[in-house]
Amino acid sequence: MVDVHPTVLFVCVHNAGRSQMAAGFMRELSQGRVEVLSAGSAPKESINPIAIEAMAEVGIDIANNHPKILTGEAVQASDVVITMGCGDACPFFPGKRYEDWVLEDPDGQGIEPVRVIRDVIKVRVETLIFELLSLKL
């Protein structure tokens, strides 16, 4: 029997902070049991350096990641789409599980508020992993 892993797409506006932190946690914490994608509706040139620093503090390296543009193909390839402030820019496809995580944007913030955002994202990712792997999507 082929073991099919669920695919999760994390989307925020710039794909430089929230979605990159969530993708980093999902990759690390799911230990390869979940395929991970991330994208943005208006991607920046590079990852937010404060987000990189906050994730490095918990042993997760996102420094070599690059923001990517959101495509319909990425949404179609995903079982779960997690949006974080991208609003109506995210295409909707029937049969996909969508969740909107209301999280403050780390852009322009110092390390302390970004740590809080990071820690909230970690708890939400842990919950999502539990749900996905318990349900065996």
C-alpha atoms as an extended CHARMM CRD file, in Angstrom:
* protein
*
       137  EXT
         1         1  MET       CA              0.0000000000        0.0000000000        0.0000000000  PROA      1               0.0000000000
         2         2  VAL       CA              1.3130000000        3.4450000000       -0.9590000000  PROA      2               0.0000000000
         3         3  ASP       CA              1.5230000000        5.9220000000        1.9080000000  PROA      3               0.0000000000
         4         4  VAL       CA              0.1170000000        9.2220000000        0.6310000000  PROA      4               0.0000000000
         5         5  HSD       CA              1.1290000000       12.2830000000        2.5900000000  PROA      5               0.0000000000
         6         6  PRO       CA             -1.2800000000       15.2120000000        2.9570000000  PROA      6               0.0000000000
         7         7  THR       CA             -0.1290000000       18.4710000000        1.3720000000  PROA      7               0.0000000000
         8         8  VAL       CA             -0.4930000000       21.7770000000        3.2070000000  PROA      8               0.0000000000
         9         9  LEU       CA             -0.1070000000       25.1900000000        1.5670000000  PROA      9               0.0000000000
        10        10  PHE       CA              0.6170000000       28.1970000000        3.7980000000  PROA      10              0.0000000000
        11        11  VAL       CA             -0.2660000000       31.5460000000        2.2250000000  PROA      11              0.0000000000
        12        12  CYS       CA              0.3490000000       35.0950000000        3.4090000000  PROA      12              0.0000000000
        13        13  VAL       CA              0.7310000000       38.3420000000        1.5040000000  PROA      13              0.0000000000
        14        14  HSD       CA              4.5250000000       38.5440000000        1.2030000000  PROA      14              0.0000000000
        15        15  ASN       CA              5.5030000000       34.8880000000        1.8180000000  PROA      15              0.0000000000
        16        16  ALA       CA              8.3380000000       36.3350000000        3.8700000000  PROA      16              0.0000000000
        17        17  GLY       CA              7.2500000000       35.8620000000        7.4900000000  PROA      17              0.0000000000
        18        18  ARG       CA              4.1400000000       34.0710000000        8.7740000000  PROA      18              0.0000000000
        19        19  SER       CA              3.8120000000       31.5080000000        5.9790000000  PROA      19              0.0000000000
        20        20  GLN       CA              7.5520000000       30.7950000000        5.9930000000  PROA      20              0.0000000000
        21        21  MET       CA              7.5760000000       30.2500000000        9.7630000000  PROA      21              0.0000000000
        22        22  ALA       CA              4.5290000000       27.9680000000        9.5030000000  PROA      22              0.0000000000
        23        23  ALA       CA              6.1210000000       25.9930000000        6.6550000000  PROA      23              0.0000000000
        24        24  GLY       CA              9.3440000000       25.6620000000        8.6520000000  PROA      24              0.0000000000
        25        25  PHE       CA              7.4870000000       24.3140000000       11.6660000000  PROA      25              0.0000000000
        26        26  MET       CA              5.4110000000       21.9370000000        9.5220000000  PROA      26              0.0000000000
        27        27  ARG       CA              8.4950000000       20.5010000000        7.8120000000  PROA      27              0.0000000000
        28        28  GLU       CA             10.3230000000       20.0310000000       11.0960000000  PROA      28              0.0000000000
        29        29  LEU       CA              7.4920000000       18.8150000000       13.3070000000  PROA      29              0.0000000000
        30        30  SER       CA              5.7750000000       16.5030000000       10.8030000000  PROA      30              0.0000000000
        31        31  GLN       CA              9.0750000000       14.7000000000       10.1580000000  PROA      31              0.0000000000
        32        32  GLY       CA              8.3060000000       14.2880000000        6.4630000000  PROA      32              0.0000000000
        33        33  ARG       CA              4.7770000000       12.9960000000        6.9790000000  PROA      33              0.0000000000
        34        34  VAL       CA              3.2500000000       16.1590000000        5.4730000000  PROA      34              0.0000000000
        35        35  GLU       CA              4.1890000000       17.7630000000        2.1480000000  PROA      35              0.0000000000
        36        36  VAL       CA              4.6550000000       21.5070000000        2.6540000000  PROA      36              0.0000000000
        37        37  LEU       CA              4.1660000000       24.4100000000        0.2630000000  PROA      37              0.0000000000
        38        38  SER       CA              4.1670000000       28.1530000000        0.9110000000  PROA      38              0.0000000000
        39        39  ALA       CA              3.3860000000       31.1550000000       -1.2730000000  PROA      39              0.0000000000
        40        40  GLY       CA              2.3010000000       34.7730000000       -1.2140000000  PROA      40              0.0000000000
        41        41  SER       CA             -0.1780000000       36.9120000000       -3.0980000000  PROA      41              0.0000000000
        42        42  ALA       CA              2.4710000000       39.6840000000       -3.4040000000  PROA      42              0.0000000000
        43        43  PRO       CA              5.8100000000       38.0390000000       -2.5020000000  PROA      43              0.0000000000
        44        44  LYS       CA              8.7530000000       40.1070000000       -1.2780000000  PROA      44              0.0000000000
        45        45  GLU       CA             12.3100000000       39.7580000000       -2.5460000000  PROA      45              0.0000000000
        46        46  SER       CA             13.5490000000       37.8740000000        0.5190000000  PROA      46              0.0000000000
        47        47  ILE       CA             12.5540000000       36.3380000000        3.8490000000  PROA      47              0.0000000000
        48        48  ASN       CA             12.0620000000       38.7330000000        6.7700000000  PROA      48              0.0000000000
        49        49  PRO       CA             15.3800000000       38.6810000000        8.7000000000  PROA      49              0.0000000000
        50        50  ILE       CA             13.5620000000       38.9260000000       12.0550000000  PROA      50              0.0000000000
        51        51  ALA       CA             11.4880000000       35.8450000000       11.1380000000  PROA      51              0.0000000000
        52        52  ILE       CA             14.7320000000       34.0400000000       10.2400000000  PROA      52              0.0000000000
        53        53  GLU       CA             16.2170000000       35.0390000000       13.6260000000  PROA      53              0.0000000000
        54        54  ALA       CA             13.0980000000       33.9910000000       15.5680000000  PROA      54              0.0000000000
        55        55  MET       CA             13.0180000000       30.5800000000       13.8960000000  PROA      55              0.0000000000
        56        56  ALA       CA             16.7680000000       30.0750000000       14.3930000000  PROA      56              0.0000000000
        57        57  GLU       CA             16.1860000000       30.5530000000       18.1220000000  PROA      57              0.0000000000
        58        58  VAL       CA             14.0820000000       27.3590000000       18.1000000000  PROA      58              0.0000000000
        59        59  GLY       CA             16.4930000000       25.4590000000       15.8530000000  PROA      59              0.0000000000
        60        60  ILE       CA             14.7010000000       25.8480000000       12.5100000000  PROA      60              0.0000000000
        61        61  ASP       CA             16.5930000000       27.3470000000        9.5710000000  PROA      61              0.0000000000
        62        62  ILE       CA             14.4500000000       29.2380000000        7.0380000000  PROA      62              0.0000000000
        63        63  ALA       CA             17.3020000000       31.5020000000        5.8690000000  PROA      63              0.0000000000
        64        64  ASN       CA             17.6860000000       29.8140000000        2.4820000000  PROA      64              0.0000000000
        65        65  ASN       CA             13.9720000000       29.8920000000        1.6260000000  PROA      65              0.0000000000
        66        66  HSD       CA             12.6910000000       32.2280000000       -1.0800000000  PROA      66              0.0000000000
        67        67  PRO       CA              9.2690000000       33.9040000000       -1.3300000000  PROA      67              0.0000000000
        68        68  LYS       CA              7.1090000000       32.4120000000       -4.0880000000  PROA      68              0.0000000000
        69        69  ILE       CA              4.0420000000       33.6950000000       -5.9180000000  PROA      69              0.0000000000
        70        70  LEU       CA              0.7220000000       32.0330000000       -5.1650000000  PROA      70              0.0000000000
        71        71  THR       CA             -0.5890000000       29.9730000000       -8.0950000000  PROA      71              0.0000000000
        72        72  GLY       CA             -3.7880000000       28.0790000000       -8.7150000000  PROA      72              0.0000000000
        73        73  GLU       CA             -1.6600000000       24.9990000000       -9.2860000000  PROA      73              0.0000000000
        74        74  ALA       CA             -0.2520000000       25.1740000000       -5.7430000000  PROA      74              0.0000000000
        75        75  VAL       CA             -3.7730000000       25.4220000000       -4.3370000000  PROA      75              0.0000000000
        76        76  GLN       CA             -4.9880000000       22.5330000000       -6.4920000000  PROA      76              0.0000000000
        77        77  ALA       CA             -2.0470000000       20.3750000000       -5.3570000000  PROA      77              0.0000000000
        78        78  SER       CA             -2.9050000000       20.9450000000       -1.6900000000  PROA      78              0.0000000000
        79        79  ASP       CA             -5.2740000000       19.1390000000        0.6370000000  PROA      79              0.0000000000
        80        80  VAL       CA             -5.2820000000       21.9980000000        3.1510000000  PROA      80              0.0000000000
        81        81  VAL       CA             -4.8190000000       25.7140000000        2.4410000000  PROA      81              0.0000000000
        82        82  ILE       CA             -3.9490000000       27.9160000000        5.4050000000  PROA      82              0.0000000000
        83        83  THR       CA             -4.3120000000       31.6340000000        4.6990000000  PROA      83              0.0000000000
        84        84  MET       CA             -2.8000000000       34.3310000000        6.8810000000  PROA      84              0.0000000000
        85        85  GLY       CA             -4.0570000000       37.6900000000        5.7670000000  PROA      85              0.0000000000
        86        86  CYS       CA             -4.0910000000       37.2540000000        2.0000000000  PROA      86              0.0000000000
        87        87  GLY       CA             -7.8510000000       37.8000000000        1.8540000000  PROA      87              0.0000000000
        88        88  ASP       CA             -9.5950000000       37.2160000000       -1.4440000000  PROA      88              0.0000000000
        89        89  ALA       CA             -6.3060000000       36.7710000000       -3.3400000000  PROA      89              0.0000000000
        90        90  CYS       CA             -6.3470000000       33.0360000000       -2.6130000000  PROA      90              0.0000000000
        91        91  PRO       CA             -8.1250000000       31.0080000000       -5.2900000000  PROA      91              0.0000000000
        92        92  PHE       CA            -10.9000000000       28.7290000000       -4.0840000000  PROA      92              0.0000000000
        93        93  PHE       CA            -11.2810000000       25.1460000000       -5.2820000000  PROA      93              0.0000000000
        94        94  PRO       CA            -14.1120000000       22.9160000000       -4.0440000000  PROA      94              0.0000000000
        95        95  GLY       CA            -13.0440000000       19.9340000000       -1.9530000000  PROA      95              0.0000000000
        96        96  LYS       CA            -10.0760000000       21.6530000000       -0.3260000000  PROA      96              0.0000000000
        97        97  ARG       CA             -9.9330000000       22.3720000000        3.3820000000  PROA      97              0.0000000000
        98        98  TYR       CA             -9.4130000000       26.0760000000        3.9830000000  PROA      98              0.0000000000
        99        99  GLU       CA             -8.5080000000       27.7650000000        7.2650000000  PROA      99              0.0000000000
       100       100  ASP       CA             -7.7590000000       31.4250000000        7.8730000000  PROA      100             0.0000000000
       101       101  TRP       CA             -5.2860000000       31.9840000000       10.6900000000  PROA      101             0.0000000000
       102       102  VAL       CA             -5.5850000000       35.5640000000       11.9150000000  PROA      102             0.0000000000
       103       103  LEU       CA             -2.0270000000       36.4950000000       12.8460000000  PROA      103             0.0000000000
       104       104  GLU       CA             -0.2720000000       39.8130000000       13.1190000000  PROA      104             0.0000000000
       105       105  ASP       CA              2.1490000000       40.5570000000       10.2740000000  PROA      105             0.0000000000
       106       106  PRO       CA              5.7620000000       40.3950000000       11.5020000000  PROA      106             0.0000000000
       107       107  ASP       CA              6.8680000000       42.8530000000        8.7930000000  PROA      107             0.0000000000
       108       108  GLY       CA              8.5440000000       45.8620000000       10.4060000000  PROA      108             0.0000000000
       109       109  GLN       CA              8.3440000000       44.4220000000       13.9390000000  PROA      109             0.0000000000
       110       110  GLY       CA             11.1190000000       43.7040000000       16.4080000000  PROA      110             0.0000000000
       111       111  ILE       CA             12.1280000000       40.3050000000       17.7180000000  PROA      111             0.0000000000
       112       112  GLU       CA              9.8280000000       40.2710000000       20.7760000000  PROA      112             0.0000000000
       113       113  PRO       CA              6.4940000000       40.5560000000       18.8800000000  PROA      113             0.0000000000
       114       114  VAL       CA              7.7890000000       38.1460000000       16.2160000000  PROA      114             0.0000000000
       115       115  ARG       CA              8.5590000000       35.5720000000       18.9290000000  PROA      115             0.0000000000
       116       116  VAL       CA              4.9280000000       35.7890000000       20.0480000000  PROA      116             0.0000000000
       117       117  ILE       CA              3.6980000000       35.3060000000       16.4540000000  PROA      117             0.0000000000
       118       118  ARG       CA              6.1420000000       32.4010000000       16.0120000000  PROA      118             0.0000000000
       119       119  ASP       CA              4.9250000000       30.6760000000       19.1640000000  PROA      119             0.0000000000
       120       120  VAL       CA              1.2600000000       31.0180000000       18.1550000000  PROA      120             0.0000000000
       121       121  ILE       CA              2.0940000000       29.5900000000       14.7220000000  PROA      121             0.0000000000
       122       122  LYS       CA              3.8940000000       26.6250000000       16.3430000000  PROA      122             0.0000000000
       123       123  VAL       CA              0.8530000000       25.6970000000       18.4420000000  PROA      123             0.0000000000
       124       124  ARG       CA             -1.4450000000       25.9460000000       15.4040000000  PROA      124             0.0000000000
       125       125  VAL       CA              0.9050000000       23.8210000000       13.2890000000  PROA      125             0.0000000000
       126       126  GLU       CA              1.1210000000       21.1870000000       16.0400000000  PROA      126             0.0000000000
       127       127  THR       CA             -2.6920000000       21.0600000000       16.1810000000  PROA      127             0.0000000000
       128       128  LEU       CA             -2.9260000000       20.7850000000       12.3930000000  PROA      128             0.0000000000
       129       129  ILE       CA             -0.3810000000       17.9710000000       12.2870000000  PROA      129             0.0000000000
       130       130  PHE       CA             -2.3210000000       16.0710000000       14.9300000000  PROA      130             0.0000000000
       131       131  GLU       CA             -5.5750000000       16.5240000000       12.9720000000  PROA      131             0.0000000000
       132       132  LEU       CA             -4.0400000000       15.5590000000        9.6210000000  PROA      132             0.0000000000
       133       133  LEU       CA             -2.1880000000       12.5040000000       10.8230000000  PROA      133             0.0000000000
       134       134  SER       CA             -5.0970000000       11.3410000000       13.0100000000  PROA      134             0.0000000000
       135       135  LEU       CA             -7.5370000000       11.6740000000       10.1390000000  PROA      135             0.0000000000
       136       136  LYS       CA             -5.1260000000       10.1780000000        7.5570000000  PROA      136             0.0000000000
       137       137  LEU       CA             -6.2510000000       12.5440000000        4.7860000000  PROA      137             0.0000000000
